[in-house]
Amino acid sequence: MQKISVYIIAYNEAAKIADTINSVLWADEIVLADSASTDGTDRIAAEMGARIVQIPFEGFGHLRNRAIAACTPASFCAFWISS
């Protein structure tokens, strides 16, 4: 069966990240692409089952491409949602 991955790009989104993740719990994989948040965004996401990848911010395109690359290669689709 094909899988669907969701990637979330975030930086200091602790106030919103739980709601964002709750909205995509249907996905087979949730990847949080974090750029060194200092407010606990990554901790909250990890506690909710997301896989965390730390990606230095070098422009949005670079960040998005690295987030897609972090998704499981066998996924049918990588779905992006903003926190």
Secondary structure by P-SEA (a helix, b strand, c coil): cbbbbbbbbbccccccaaaaaaacccccbbbbbccccccaaaaaaaaabbbbbbbccccaaaaaaaaaaaccccccbbbbbcc
